Amino acid sequence: MKCCNVTLKPVTNNVKPEVATRWNSNLRMLQSVSKNVSRLRDIANDETDKKLQRLLIDINDQLLTEVIDILQPFDDATRMLSADKTPTLHLVIAGKMQLKKHLVAKSSDSSVGEALKSRLASKLDVYYHVQQLHKVAAVLDPRLKGSVLTESDKQAAVLELKSLVT
């Protein structure tokens, strides 16, 4: 494409690396591999790159898709709770509940998918902390107070709210 006597190269999908300091970068890497795997296979075959061919033969497309599907809700939750123009404190409990529900093993899950879900579910309580303030925020949102809190949590949140107000 030419614009103003300058040739612009079309944007290509490239394989993105995992970055330890970036949230959900493993998901981005897997998504980029999934988008580019057929092109990479073509390149490996055209150039008879044996090393690349060996690496690509180990990719299980079905498992790759399954892992992406398992990780995607974590990215969605991160984006939902990281909004900077709207309040999100009231969504913390609902987000955790959705992730827990998503991590329940299904009969259609592979053994690797089931193991990944189990591992993620066990780590959810370790890394995803719900505090009393989240419960108070949920009580204040009329859309959530009936669905995300147990009766005892509701009562405790109302008491906490009263103590904050007085």
Secondary structure, DSSP 8 states (H G I E B T S, - for coil): -EETTEE------------TTSTTHHHHHHHHHHHHHHHHHHHHHHTT-HHHHHHHHT--HHHHHHHHHHHHHHHHHHHHHT-SSS--GGGHHHHHHHHHHHTS--TTS-HHHHHHHHHHHHHHHHH----HHHHHHHHHSTTTTTTSS-HHHHHHHHHHHHHHH-
